[in-house]
Structures are given as structure tokens and as C-alpha cells.
Amino acid sequence: MNFLVEKSMRTNRHIIIWLAFLAVVLIACNKAFSVKSIILHPASVETIVDDTIQLSFAMDYIGGDFKDENLIQPVWETSDKAIVDVDPRGRIFTKAVGNAVVTMSCGGAVGECRVKVRESDSQSEPR
């Protein structure tokens, strides 16, 4: 009888050790996603009215897994929609002469691109 109690205690100890190990692994692998910094490329651009520019970005992050598409949800915004518009994929559409800032935010960090829009050379020359 003593042998059965001792064996049961050893089995329970192994289960407890295994569960503790599993908990440590799960905690280490499921770190919260946090973005440390975002860099947009180009960081500034000068272009003409009715142009389209595709922005790209580099992100320094902690935790998470890029295999999960729902984890990275960038939000693109413009400081002046009358001058520049931006779509959800970071494509800039210039509309009018002026200056604007396009930002992308994700995971608590923000990157920016300064955009200067001028008239096209053909529009500014006298006819």
C-alpha cells in the first residue's frame, strides 16, 4: 500500500512540473504585441498634383507573431485631406498644392511622411 501512495505522489509531482513548464512556455510565447518605432519610407517627398505614391514602412516591435494578420493593423491618416489623401495600404493621392503630413500608427507608435505638393511643370508654365 505504501508503494502505491508513493507512486501516486511521484505521478502528481510530474504532472505539476509539466503544467508549470507548459505555463512558462505559453507565457513566453504569447507576449503582448508592442511597437517600439515606425519609420515610413520615404520620410518626406515633394511631388506634383494628381500623383500617386506608395509608402512603405519598417517597424521595430516586441512580442507577437507576424503570421497573425489581425495583429498588425496600421492606421493611415493625413493632416489635410484637401491636399493629400491616403488609403488603408499607405498609397498617397495628391489633390492640391500645399503641405501635409501622412502618418501611420500601429501598436502605440507613429511614423510620419511630410508631403509637399506643387503644381506640375506643365501647369505652371505660361501658355
VENZIZI-V360659 format. One record per pair of residues at least 12 apart in sequence whose ideal C-beta (glycine too) atoms are under 10 Angstrom apart, sorted by the first residue. I is the first residue (numbers start at 1). J is the second residue. If there is no record, write none. Layout:
[[I;J] [I;J]]
//
This chain:
[[28;63] [29;63] [29;65] [30;63] [30;64] [30;65] [31;62] [31;63] [31;64] [31;65] [32;62] [32;63] [32;64] [32;107] [33;61] [33;62] [33;63] [33;64] [33;65] [33;66] [33;68] [33;71] [33;72] [33;106] [33;107] [33;108] [34;61] [34;62] [34;63] [34;64] [34;107] [34;108] [34;109] [35;59] [35;60] [35;61] [35;62] [35;63] [35;64] [35;72] [35;74] [35;105] [35;106] [35;107] [35;108] [35;109] [35;110] [35;111] [36;59] [36;60] [36;61] [36;62] [36;107] [36;108] [36;109] [37;58] [37;59] [37;60] [37;61] [37;109] [37;110] [37;111] [38;57] [38;58] [38;59] [38;60] [38;61] [38;74] [38;103] [38;104] [38;105] [38;106] [38;107] [38;108] [38;109] [38;110] [38;111] [38;112] [39;56] [39;57] [39;58] [39;59] [39;60] [39;104] [39;109] [39;111] [39;112] [39;113] [40;55] [40;56] [40;57] [40;58] [40;76] [40;90] [40;102] [40;103] [40;104] [40;110] [40;111] [40;112] [40;113] [40;114] [41;54] [41;55] [41;56] [41;57] [41;58] [41;90] [41;111] [41;113] [42;55] [42;56] [42;113] [42;114] [42;115] [43;55] [43;111] [43;112] [43;113] [43;114] [44;101] [44;112] [44;113] [44;114] [44;115] [44;116] [45;84] [45;92] [45;94] [45;102] [45;113] [45;114] [45;115] [45;116] [45;117] [46;99] [46;114] [46;115] [46;116] [46;117] [46;118] [47;84] [47;92] [47;94] [47;115] [47;116] [47;117] [47;118] [47;120] [48;94] [48;97] [48;117] [48;118] [48;119] [48;120] [48;121] [48;122] [48;123] [48;124] [49;83] [49;94] [49;95] [49;96] [49;97] [49;98] [49;117] [49;118] [49;119] [49;120] [49;123] [50;93] [50;94] [50;95] [50;96] [50;117] [50;120] [50;123] [51;84] [51;92] [51;93] [51;94] [51;95] [51;115] [51;117] [51;120] [52;87] [52;91] [52;92] [52;93] [52;94] [53;84] [53;86] [53;90] [53;91] [53;92] [53;93] [53;94] [53;102] [53;113] [53;115] [54;87] [54;89] [54;90] [54;91] [54;92] [55;76] [55;86] [55;89] [55;90] [55;91] [55;92] [55;102] [55;104] [55;111] [55;113] [55;115] [56;90] [57;74] [57;76] [57;90] [57;104] [57;106] [57;111] [57;113] [58;111] [59;72] [59;74] [59;104] [59;106] [59;107] [59;109] [59;111] [60;109] [61;106] [61;107] [61;109] [62;107] [63;107] [64;107] [71;106] [71;107] [72;106] [72;107] [73;88] [73;105] [73;106] [73;107] [74;88] [74;89] [74;90] [74;103] [74;104] [74;105] [74;106] [74;107] [74;111] [75;88] [75;103] [75;104] [75;105] [75;106] [75;110] [76;88] [76;89] [76;90] [76;91] [76;92] [76;102] [76;103] [76;104] [76;105] [76;106] [77;101] [77;102] [77;103] [77;104] [77;105] [77;110] [77;112] [78;92] [78;93] [78;95] [78;100] [78;101] [78;102] [78;103] [78;113] [78;115] [79;99] [79;100] [79;101] [79;102] [79;103] [79;112] [79;114] [79;115] [80;95] [80;96] [80;98] [80;99] [80;100] [80;101] [80;102] [80;115] [80;117] [81;93] [81;95] [81;96] [81;100] [82;95] [82;96] [82;98] [82;100] [83;95] [83;96] [83;97] [83;98] [83;99] [83;100] [83;115] [83;116] [83;117] [84;96] [84;98] [84;99] [84;100] [84;101] [84;102] [84;113] [84;115] [84;116] [84;117] [85;100] [85;102] [86;100] [86;102] [86;103] [86;104] [86;113] [86;115] [90;102] [90;104] [90;113] [92;113] [92;115] [92;117] [94;115] [94;116] [94;117] [94;118] [95;117] [96;117] [96;119] [97;116] [97;117] [97;118] [97;119] [97;120] [97;123] [97;124] [98;115] [98;116] [98;117] [98;118] [99;114] [99;115] [99;116] [99;117] [99;118] [100;113] [100;114] [100;115] [100;116] [100;117] [101;113] [101;114] [101;115] [102;114] [102;115]]
//
